[in-house]
């Protein structure tokens, strides 16, 4: 076969010109070579090989919750660190906490100093810069970005009871892991526990979305937005959903499920189904339920179910605060 022929074209450029396959579907074969390579798009959008340990080494749980809340409302977040590996690992882990949602905006794990002007963008972003670039960042006309840190509303964004449950799991991760390891064979990875905790948070938050996905006479799937939001029994959750449902992350999540030709059950769908089947419709939401859900959700990752530590007190009910659509923060791992 002559050199430079189309058959010898590398597979990556060739696949980049093909239409995106549906989740779980194979990429069409285009190779005429003797060796056949079949690629398959994953069933799930869940990121793999995520190092959450680095994130906890650089940020406290309270700071992590502020980052998480800011990303959920698609705000502007800047990570500052001394080395490249810390920036890339923390950025990757922060994005992974959003599963089953996907960050739809600018994401630059390590921003070169020559491109520091991107920090002036009015659109949402998640970027990392080296500490040596911090003086250049501070010279940019982004005073309104830095001033927003003083507002410190990130602790008031997430529904209080769900946040309390998530914080408890993350703060007691060492005790939970040691308890799980005593009842199972082998080590229980920190990454699995943290990932499962965030998945269960979203299951409690939006795991009932499938109940409000109707099918029209033409076979099209249509999401009933207001019925979905109003169906949650928690006023704080409904208030949060009012803002969260306006993000591109949520829009992309729903659009993907409306356009799917068949139901693909990733990890989130599996957990959501377990949640709907095991939780009575009349049961209240909050700390107790999400902790029980975590215990029920761990068998696929840890091997078996085991009891969890003592549960925190239920947070008192209070009126949810008004949230601004955009705010910003600079976090230094």
Beta strands, then each sheet from edge to edge (+ up, - down):
strand 1: 76-81
strand 2: 106-108
strand 3: 125-130
strand 4: 213-215
strand 5: 221-223
strand 6: 328-332
sheet 1: 2+ 3+ 1+ 6+
sheet 2: 4+ 5-
end
